[in-house]
Amino acid sequence: MARTVGTITCDGLEATGRFASALARILAAGAVVLLDGELGAGKTTLTRMIAAAMGVAPASVSSPTFTVMHQYESGRLPVTHIDAYRLSGDDDEELERLGWDAAVGDATVTRIEWAERSEERLAGVDAARLRLSHAGETVREIMVDLPASWKDRDGMSELARSVTDGSPAAARDEGP
């Protein structure tokens, strides 16, 4: 079951990138990250940044709106990026054709945009949920819900600290 960790404010792409890097450090094979937010909230941008932090060339990451799913093998772990915008949660035949069960499996890190459109299919998945919203022209707020099962992962305390204090990990200067 997910637990709300808090909300982080990212003012610009650099801050979003720092948050994405902190999140990427705790992702392991089998991790599922659900991304919700209105159109243009930054779901694909955040996905691209997480993938880059995992070693995937950022230019190769694009929204799979029409293909529904992209897979990337070039990073430290295989990454599956699903855009559920065009899916209906009860279309098992379509999801099977796409390889849904393998994509949301133990061997890959899966990110699902518009996850709320596949809630039925995601029942029982121990997933993180990120809810993105506009807080200004270049500012995004990200509500972070992380599974309790992730609490002992390396880097978790840094990520949780950055979320609870509202600023991206590594955004603070620790000083000499």
C-alpha positions as a Markdown table, in Angstrom:
| # | Residue | x | y | z |
|---|---|---|---|---|
| 1 | Met | 0.0 | 0.0 | 0.0 |
| 2 | Ala | 1.3 | 3.4 | -0.9 |
| 3 | Arg | 1.8 | 6.1 | 1.7 |
| 4 | Thr | 1.9 | 9.8 | 1.0 |
| 5 | Val | 5.4 | 11.2 | 1.6 |
| 6 | Gly | 4.6 | 14.8 | 0.7 |
| 7 | Thr | 4.6 | 17.3 | -2.1 |
| 8 | Ile | 7.7 | 18.7 | -3.7 |
| 9 | Thr | 7.9 | 22.0 | -5.6 |
| 10 | Cys | 10.2 | 22.0 | -8.7 |
| 11 | Asp | 10.9 | 25.4 | -10.1 |
| 12 | Gly | 12.2 | 24.8 | -13.5 |
| 13 | Leu | 13.9 | 21.9 | -15.3 |
| 14 | Glu | 17.0 | 21.8 | -13.2 |
| 15 | Ala | 15.0 | 21.2 | -10.0 |
| 16 | Thr | 12.9 | 18.6 | -11.7 |
| 17 | Gly | 16.0 | 16.9 | -12.9 |
| 18 | Arg | 17.4 | 16.7 | -9.4 |
| 19 | Phe | 14.2 | 15.2 | -8.1 |
| 20 | Ala | 14.2 | 12.7 | -11.1 |
| 21 | Ser | 17.8 | 11.7 | -10.2 |
| 22 | Ala | 16.9 | 11.1 | -6.6 |
| 23 | Leu | 13.9 | 9.0 | -7.5 |
| 24 | Ala | 15.9 | 7.0 | -10.1 |
| 25 | Arg | 18.5 | 6.1 | -7.4 |
| 26 | Ile | 15.8 | 4.1 | -5.5 |
| 27 | Leu | 14.2 | 2.4 | -8.5 |
| 28 | Ala | 14.9 | -1.3 | -8.8 |
| 29 | Ala | 13.8 | -4.1 | -11.1 |
| 30 | Gly | 10.0 | -4.5 | -10.7 |
| 31 | Ala | 9.4 | -0.9 | -9.7 |
| 32 | Val | 6.3 | 0.7 | -11.0 |
| 33 | Val | 5.8 | 4.5 | -11.1 |
| 34 | Leu | 2.4 | 5.9 | -11.9 |
| 35 | Leu | 2.2 | 9.4 | -13.2 |
| 36 | Asp | -1.0 | 11.4 | -13.1 |
| 37 | Gly | -1.6 | 15.0 | -14.0 |
| 38 | Glu | -3.4 | 17.2 | -16.5 |
| 39 | Leu | -2.2 | 17.5 | -20.1 |
| 40 | Gly | 1.1 | 19.4 | -20.2 |
| 41 | Ala | 1.8 | 18.9 | -16.5 |
| 42 | Gly | 5.2 | 17.4 | -17.3 |
| 43 | Lys | 4.7 | 13.7 | -17.1 |
| 44 | Thr | 6.8 | 12.8 | -20.2 |
| 45 | Thr | 9.4 | 15.4 | -19.2 |
| 46 | Leu | 9.8 | 13.8 | -15.8 |
| 47 | Thr | 9.8 | 10.3 | -17.3 |
| 48 | Arg | 12.6 | 11.4 | -19.7 |
| 49 | Met | 14.6 | 12.8 | -16.8 |
| 50 | Ile | 14.2 | 9.6 | -14.7 |
| 51 | Ala | 15.2 | 7.5 | -17.7 |
| 52 | Ala | 18.3 | 9.8 | -18.3 |
| 53 | Ala | 19.3 | 9.4 | -14.6 |
| 54 | Met | 19.1 | 5.6 | -15.2 |
| 55 | Gly | 21.4 | 5.8 | -18.2 |
| 56 | Val | 18.9 | 6.0 | -21.1 |
| 57 | Ala | 19.7 | 8.7 | -23.8 |
| 58 | Pro | 17.2 | 11.4 | -23.1 |
| 59 | Ala | 16.7 | 12.1 | -26.8 |
| 60 | Ser | 15.4 | 8.6 | -27.3 |
| 61 | Val | 12.6 | 9.0 | -24.7 |
| 62 | Ser | 9.3 | 10.3 | -26.2 |
| 63 | Ser | 5.7 | 10.1 | -25.3 |
| 64 | Pro | 4.2 | 6.8 | -26.5 |
| 65 | Thr | 0.8 | 8.3 | -26.9 |
| 66 | Phe | 0.0 | 6.6 | -30.2 |
| 67 | Thr | 2.1 | 3.5 | -29.8 |
| 68 | Val | 1.1 | 3.2 | -26.1 |
| 69 | Met | 4.3 | 1.6 | -25.0 |
| 70 | His | 8.1 | 2.2 | -25.5 |
| 71 | Gln | 10.8 | 0.0 | -24.1 |
| 72 | Tyr | 14.4 | 1.1 | -23.5 |
| 73 | Glu | 17.2 | -1.4 | -22.8 |
| 74 | Ser | 20.2 | 0.9 | -22.7 |
| 75 | Gly | 20.2 | 2.0 | -19.1 |
| 76 | Arg | 21.2 | 0.3 | -15.9 |
| 77 | Leu | 17.8 | -1.5 | -15.9 |
| 78 | Pro | 15.3 | -2.1 | -18.7 |
| 79 | Val | 12.7 | 0.7 | -18.7 |
| 80 | Thr | 9.1 | 0.5 | -20.0 |
| 81 | His | 7.2 | 3.7 | -20.6 |
| 82 | Ile | 3.4 | 3.3 | -21.0 |
| 83 | Asp | 1.0 | 6.1 | -21.9 |
| 84 | Ala | -2.4 | 4.8 | -20.9 |
| 85 | Tyr | -4.3 | 7.8 | -22.3 |
| 86 | Arg | -5.8 | 5.8 | -25.1 |
| 87 | Leu | -6.4 | 2.7 | -23.2 |
| 88 | Ser | -9.6 | 1.6 | -21.4 |
| 89 | Gly | -8.8 | -0.3 | -18.3 |
| 90 | Asp | -11.1 | -3.2 | -19.2 |
| 91 | Asp | -9.7 | -3.9 | -22.6 |
| 92 | Asp | -7.8 | -7.1 | -21.7 |
| 93 | Glu | -7.3 | -8.2 | -25.3 |
| 94 | Glu | -5.5 | -4.9 | -26.2 |
| 95 | Leu | -3.4 | -4.9 | -23.0 |
| 96 | Glu | -2.4 | -8.5 | -23.7 |
| 97 | Arg | -1.4 | -7.7 | -27.3 |
| 98 | Leu | 0.8 | -4.9 | -26.0 |
| 99 | Gly | 2.5 | -7.2 | -23.5 |
| 100 | Trp | 1.1 | -5.5 | -20.4 |
| 101 | Asp | 1.9 | -8.3 | -18.0 |
| 102 | Ala | 5.6 | -8.5 | -19.1 |
| 103 | Ala | 5.9 | -4.7 | -19.1 |
| 104 | Val | 4.6 | -4.4 | -15.5 |
| 105 | Gly | 6.8 | -7.3 | -14.3 |
| 106 | Asp | 9.8 | -8.1 | -12.2 |
| 107 | Ala | 12.5 | -7.5 | -14.8 |
| 108 | Thr | 11.8 | -3.8 | -15.7 |
| 109 | Val | 11.2 | -0.4 | -14.2 |
| 110 | Thr | 7.8 | 0.7 | -15.5 |
| 111 | Arg | 6.4 | 4.2 | -15.7 |
| 112 | Ile | 2.8 | 4.6 | -16.6 |
| 113 | Glu | 1.4 | 8.0 | -17.6 |
| 114 | Trp | -2.3 | 8.6 | -17.3 |
| 115 | Ala | -2.3 | 5.7 | -14.8 |
| 116 | Glu | -5.8 | 6.5 | -13.6 |
| 117 | Arg | -7.1 | 5.2 | -16.9 |
| 118 | Ser | -5.9 | 1.7 | -16.0 |
| 119 | Glu | -6.8 | 1.5 | -12.3 |
| 120 | Glu | -8.5 | -1.9 | -12.6 |
| 121 | Arg | -5.5 | -3.4 | -14.3 |
| 122 | Leu | -3.2 | -1.9 | -11.6 |
| 123 | Ala | -5.1 | -3.2 | -8.6 |
| 124 | Gly | -2.7 | -4.9 | -6.3 |
| 125 | Val | 0.5 | -3.4 | -7.9 |
| 126 | Asp | 2.8 | -2.0 | -5.3 |
| 127 | Ala | 3.5 | 1.2 | -7.1 |
| 128 | Ala | 4.7 | 4.7 | -6.4 |
| 129 | Arg | 2.3 | 7.4 | -7.6 |
| 130 | Leu | 3.4 | 10.9 | -8.6 |
| 131 | Arg | 0.7 | 13.5 | -9.2 |
| 132 | Leu | 2.0 | 16.5 | -11.2 |
| 133 | Ser | 0.3 | 19.9 | -11.3 |
| 134 | His | 1.0 | 23.3 | -12.6 |
| 135 | Ala | 2.0 | 25.8 | -9.9 |
| 136 | Gly | 3.3 | 28.5 | -12.3 |
| 137 | Glu | 4.7 | 28.9 | -15.8 |
| 138 | Thr | 7.8 | 26.8 | -15.0 |
| 139 | Val | 6.9 | 25.5 | -11.6 |
| 140 | Arg | 5.4 | 22.0 | -10.9 |
| 141 | Glu | 4.2 | 20.5 | -7.7 |
| 142 | Ile | 4.6 | 16.8 | -7.4 |
| 143 | Met | 2.6 | 14.9 | -4.8 |
| 144 | Val | 4.6 | 11.8 | -4.0 |
| 145 | Asp | 3.1 | 8.5 | -2.7 |
| 146 | Leu | 5.6 | 5.7 | -2.3 |
| 147 | Pro | 5.0 | 2.1 | -1.3 |
| 148 | Ala | 5.8 | 1.3 | 2.3 |
| 149 | Ser | 7.8 | -1.7 | 0.9 |
| 150 | Trp | 10.4 | 0.8 | -0.5 |
| 151 | Lys | 11.3 | 2.3 | 2.9 |
| 152 | Asp | 14.6 | 0.5 | 3.2 |
| 153 | Arg | 15.9 | 1.2 | -0.3 |
| 154 | Asp | 19.2 | 3.0 | -0.6 |
| 155 | Gly | 18.6 | 6.7 | -1.2 |
| 156 | Met | 15.1 | 6.6 | 0.2 |
| 157 | Ser | 15.9 | 8.8 | 3.2 |
| 158 | Glu | 17.4 | 11.5 | 0.9 |
| 159 | Leu | 14.4 | 11.3 | -1.4 |
| 160 | Ala | 11.9 | 11.4 | 1.5 |
| 161 | Arg | 13.8 | 14.3 | 3.1 |
| 162 | Ser | 13.7 | 16.3 | -0.2 |
| 163 | Val | 9.9 | 15.7 | -0.5 |
| 164 | Thr | 9.0 | 16.5 | 3.1 |
| 165 | Asp | 10.9 | 19.8 | 3.1 |
| 166 | Gly | 9.5 | 20.6 | -0.3 |
| 167 | Ser | 12.7 | 21.1 | -2.3 |
| 168 | Pro | 14.4 | 18.7 | -4.7 |
| 169 | Ala | 17.1 | 16.4 | -3.5 |
| 170 | Ala | 20.6 | 17.9 | -3.9 |
| 171 | Ala | 19.0 | 21.4 | -4.4 |
| 172 | Arg | 20.3 | 22.4 | -1.0 |
| 173 | Asp | 23.9 | 23.5 | -0.7 |
| 174 | Glu | 25.4 | 21.6 | 2.2 |
| 175 | Gly | 28.4 | 24.0 | 2.2 |
| 176 | Pro | 32.0 | 23.0 | 3.0 |
